[in-house]
Amino acid sequence: MILRDYSRLTVSLAPTALEARDAALVHSALIGRVTDVRSQETAVAAQREIRGLIKEIEKTRKVVKAPVLDYAHQIDQTARDFVTPLEEEDVRLGDLVSEFQEAQMAIAREVEQRRQEELTRLQAEQQAALRATQKAIMAEAATAGSEAEREVLVSRATAKIQRQEDLHRQALEAVGGPVVPVKAEGQMVRVVPKFEVTDLWQLARCHPGLVRIEPNRAEINEVLSRGVRSIAGLRIWEETVSSVRVGRTPEVLELSAQGTSSMTAGTPEARR
């Protein structure tokens, strides 16, 4: 759906950039230990050379990548402009359908409640009728004068109970099954639980696994920078970190992106 108009892009490093990188690695490889002031100066000089190349390649990378990012942003914006009115309409229609479905489900719940009440009533009537029949059978059996009479009474009682069960089954069938709201073709309806936090601290006390507690590192570092060295819940220690200031770097780096740009770091275009 989105039309493309760009050529194949390739990116490469200039030979001078590779030479500068290899030279910096050779210089640093010669330093095995720092044992005195002179070896420290040598190590720092090698580190400055490395940091300078890293800084320059990062600057050049951003310059070369800028047109590509702009193109990517154009693609995203084009798709966004196309989708935005569709998404808005989709949300509007979804709200309308959800409202209708909620109303239908409320009706279905009410009908189902009445159905369950009717089933309960029929079950109670069936149990009462069965008890009455059994009581009548026992009374008639007590008046039977012979075994043959008792067998006839039992046969009649069995047939009566069977008729009662048949009538009960027919009544259950007449009640019908659960009511299900009608869905359109391609429609999926599901009940999704939602929540709103009314008391965060109570939630944390009663259900700590349902909240996330994490340190605010920026604020902690701000407090430590003021000289504080004792904070409840923290173990604080100090480490020595050495860094170097990077001066002006040699203009040797070049990234070539065919189809976008080609420039050498250090030129006015690369320094922008």
PLY file of the C-alpha trace (Angstrom):
ply
format ascii 1.0
element vertex 272
property float x
property float y
property float z
element edge 271
property int vertex1
property int vertex2
end_header
0.00 0.00 0.00
3.00 2.31 0.48
4.95 3.16 -2.67
8.75 3.04 -2.43
11.24 5.15 -4.29
14.80 4.52 -3.15
17.91 2.74 -4.36
19.96 0.11 -2.59
22.21 1.63 0.10
25.68 0.45 1.04
27.92 1.80 3.81
31.71 1.54 4.01
34.68 3.00 5.89
37.44 5.01 4.27
40.88 3.33 4.18
42.32 6.21 6.25
39.76 5.49 8.97
40.73 1.82 9.10
44.42 2.76 9.20
43.80 5.18 12.10
41.86 2.53 14.01
44.54 -0.15 13.51
47.27 2.29 14.53
45.41 3.19 17.72
44.99 -0.51 18.54
48.71 -1.13 17.95
49.65 1.74 20.26
47.35 0.51 23.02
48.51 -3.11 22.62
52.06 -2.04 23.54
50.90 -1.03 27.00
50.74 -4.08 29.26
51.01 -2.44 32.67
50.91 1.02 34.25
53.62 1.15 36.89
54.94 4.72 36.89
54.18 8.27 35.75
55.69 7.75 32.31
53.71 4.58 31.58
50.58 6.32 32.86
51.14 9.21 30.43
51.62 6.73 27.60
48.43 4.87 28.53
46.42 8.09 28.79
47.74 9.24 25.40
46.67 5.95 23.82
43.32 6.23 25.53
42.85 9.77 24.21
43.64 8.54 20.71
41.03 5.77 21.03
38.43 8.08 22.56
39.03 10.63 19.81
38.37 8.08 17.09
35.25 6.85 18.89
33.98 10.42 19.21
34.67 11.21 15.56
33.05 8.04 14.19
29.97 8.68 16.33
29.68 12.23 14.98
30.12 11.05 11.42
27.63 8.21 11.92
24.93 10.65 12.97
25.58 12.91 9.97
25.43 10.06 7.46
22.39 8.46 9.08
20.35 11.67 9.24
18.89 11.43 5.68
17.95 7.80 6.28
16.18 8.69 9.52
14.35 11.51 7.78
13.21 9.06 5.11
12.08 6.59 7.78
10.14 9.35 9.51
8.43 10.18 6.21
7.39 6.53 5.87
6.03 6.47 9.42
4.18 9.75 8.96
2.67 8.61 5.66
1.36 5.43 7.28
0.19 7.38 10.34
-1.76 9.90 8.25
-3.43 7.03 6.42
-4.30 5.05 9.55
-5.38 7.83 11.94
-8.93 8.43 10.56
-9.42 4.67 10.22
-8.40 4.07 13.83
-10.70 6.83 15.06
-13.63 5.34 13.16
-12.72 1.85 14.35
-12.82 3.05 17.96
-16.17 4.79 17.43
-17.76 1.71 15.89
-16.22 -0.51 18.54
-17.77 1.63 21.28
-21.18 1.42 19.63
-20.96 -2.37 19.24
-19.69 -2.77 22.81
-22.60 -0.76 24.18
-25.05 -2.93 22.22
-23.32 -6.13 23.36
-23.37 -4.99 27.00
-27.12 -4.36 26.72
-27.64 -7.77 25.08
-25.57 -9.49 27.76
-27.59 -7.76 30.48
-30.78 -9.07 28.85
-29.20 -12.53 28.54
-28.25 -12.51 32.23
-31.80 -11.57 33.21
-33.29 -14.28 30.99
-30.78 -16.83 32.30
-31.67 -15.93 35.87
-35.36 -16.55 35.14
-34.42 -19.82 33.39
-32.46 -21.00 36.42
-35.35 -20.07 38.71
-37.73 -22.07 36.50
-35.38 -25.06 36.52
-35.17 -24.88 40.30
-38.98 -24.74 40.53
-39.40 -27.73 38.20
-36.81 -29.72 40.12
-38.58 -28.99 43.40
-41.94 -30.01 41.92
-40.41 -33.22 40.57
-38.96 -34.12 43.97
-42.25 -33.35 45.71
-44.24 -35.43 43.19
-41.79 -38.32 43.55
-42.06 -38.27 47.34
-45.86 -38.20 47.14
-45.90 -41.13 44.72
-43.55 -43.15 46.92
-45.72 -42.41 49.96
-48.86 -43.52 48.11
-47.13 -46.72 46.96
-46.13 -47.58 50.52
-49.71 -46.95 51.75
-51.23 -49.12 49.02
-48.64 -51.85 49.57
-49.68 -52.03 53.24
-53.26 -52.83 52.24
-52.33 -55.54 49.72
-53.71 -58.92 50.71
-51.38 -61.08 48.62
-48.08 -61.08 46.82
-49.83 -60.86 43.44
-51.64 -57.68 44.53
-48.34 -56.15 45.69
-46.73 -56.90 42.31
-49.60 -55.19 40.51
-49.26 -52.13 42.77
-45.50 -51.99 42.18
-46.02 -52.21 38.42
-48.56 -49.40 38.49
-46.30 -47.26 40.68
-43.32 -47.82 38.38
-45.35 -46.76 35.37
-46.58 -43.66 37.23
-43.04 -42.66 38.22
-41.91 -43.15 34.62
-44.72 -40.86 33.39
-43.72 -38.23 35.95
-40.09 -38.39 34.79
-41.17 -38.05 31.15
-43.27 -34.99 31.99
-40.39 -33.49 33.96
-37.98 -34.02 31.05
-40.45 -32.40 28.65
-40.79 -29.43 30.98
-37.00 -29.03 31.11
-36.81 -29.16 27.32
-39.52 -26.49 27.12
-37.43 -24.19 29.31
-34.60 -24.38 26.78
-30.85 -23.85 27.05
-28.84 -20.79 28.07
-29.43 -17.60 26.10
-26.39 -16.45 24.09
-26.24 -12.90 22.65
-26.25 -12.84 18.85
-22.88 -12.07 17.21
-22.23 -10.74 13.74
-20.03 -12.63 11.29
-16.37 -12.12 12.16
-17.21 -10.64 15.56
-15.47 -11.85 18.71
-16.99 -10.97 22.07
-15.23 -11.51 25.37
-15.52 -10.03 28.82
-12.27 -8.29 29.82
-11.68 -7.41 33.50
-10.55 -3.83 34.15
-9.15 -2.20 37.28
-8.50 1.17 38.88
-6.09 1.70 41.77
-7.93 3.40 44.64
-5.24 3.04 47.32
-1.73 2.20 46.12
-0.25 1.79 49.62
-3.01 -0.57 50.72
-2.46 -2.60 47.56
1.29 -2.76 48.31
0.70 -3.85 51.92
-1.90 -6.51 51.15
-0.55 -7.72 47.79
3.15 -6.76 47.42
3.46 -8.99 44.35
1.01 -6.75 42.45
3.16 -3.61 42.65
6.64 -2.75 41.38
9.13 -0.98 43.66
12.48 0.09 42.18
15.20 2.56 43.19
15.28 6.05 41.70
18.92 5.97 40.60
19.03 9.60 39.46
17.86 10.86 42.86
20.20 8.48 44.71
23.20 9.69 42.70
22.15 13.29 43.38
22.14 12.63 47.13
25.51 10.83 46.95
27.04 13.75 45.02
26.32 15.95 48.05
28.56 13.77 50.20
25.97 11.57 51.87
27.41 8.10 52.55
24.79 6.49 54.81
21.31 5.73 53.51
19.04 3.10 55.06
18.57 0.19 52.66
21.68 0.97 50.58
25.24 -0.34 50.66
27.45 2.53 49.53
31.09 2.29 48.44
33.52 4.27 46.30
35.41 3.31 43.16
38.15 5.19 41.35
37.31 5.94 37.73
39.87 7.45 35.36
38.76 9.41 32.28
40.48 11.48 29.61
39.66 14.70 27.79
39.55 14.29 24.04
41.10 17.10 22.05
40.87 17.77 18.33
40.85 14.52 16.38
42.53 13.86 13.03
40.26 14.30 10.01
40.58 10.75 8.73
37.14 9.20 9.13
34.68 8.79 6.32
31.42 6.90 6.02
30.07 6.41 2.52
26.36 5.68 2.11
25.62 5.36 -1.59
22.28 6.89 -2.42
22.31 9.18 0.65
25.54 11.05 1.26
29.33 10.83 1.12
31.50 13.10 3.26
34.70 13.18 5.25
34.61 13.92 8.98
36.01 17.33 9.73
34.41 19.01 6.71
31.84 21.75 7.38
29.04 19.33 6.43
30.22 16.67 8.87
30.65 19.15 11.71
27.07 20.38 11.52
0 1
1 2
2 3
3 4
4 5
5 6
6 7
7 8
8 9
9 10
10 11
11 12
12 13
13 14
14 15
15 16
16 17
17 18
18 19
19 20
20 21
21 22
22 23
23 24
24 25
25 26
26 27
27 28
28 29
29 30
30 31
31 32
32 33
33 34
34 35
35 36
36 37
37 38
38 39
39 40
40 41
41 42
42 43
43 44
44 45
45 46
46 47
47 48
48 49
49 50
50 51
51 52
52 53
53 54
54 55
55 56
56 57
57 58
58 59
59 60
60 61
61 62
62 63
63 64
64 65
65 66
66 67
67 68
68 69
69 70
70 71
71 72
72 73
73 74
74 75
75 76
76 77
77 78
78 79
79 80
80 81
81 82
82 83
83 84
84 85
85 86
86 87
87 88
88 89
89 90
90 91
91 92
92 93
93 94
94 95
95 96
96 97
97 98
98 99
99 100
100 101
101 102
102 103
103 104
104 105
105 106
106 107
107 108
108 109
109 110
110 111
111 112
112 113
113 114
114 115
115 116
116 117
117 118
118 119
119 120
120 121
121 122
122 123
123 124
124 125
125 126
126 127
127 128
128 129
129 130
130 131
131 132
132 133
133 134
134 135
135 136
136 137
137 138
138 139
139 140
140 141
141 142
142 143
143 144
144 145
145 146
146 147
147 148
148 149
149 150
150 151
151 152
152 153
153 154
154 155
155 156
156 157
157 158
158 159
159 160
160 161
161 162
162 163
163 164
164 165
165 166
166 167
167 168
168 169
169 170
170 171
171 172
172 173
173 174
174 175
175 176
176 177
177 178
178 179
179 180
180 181
181 182
182 183
183 184
184 185
185 186
186 187
187 188
188 189
189 190
190 191
191 192
192 193
193 194
194 195
195 196
196 197
197 198
198 199
199 200
200 201
201 202
202 203
203 204
204 205
205 206
206 207
207 208
208 209
209 210
210 211
211 212
212 213
213 214
214 215
215 216
216 217
217 218
218 219
219 220
220 221
221 222
222 223
223 224
224 225
225 226
226 227
227 228
228 229
229 230
230 231
231 232
232 233
233 234
234 235
235 236
236 237
237 238
238 239
239 240
240 241
241 242
242 243
243 244
244 245
245 246
246 247
247 248
248 249
249 250
250 251
251 252
252 253
253 254
254 255
255 256
256 257
257 258
258 259
259 260
260 261
261 262
262 263
263 264
264 265
265 266
266 267
267 268
268 269
269 270
270 271
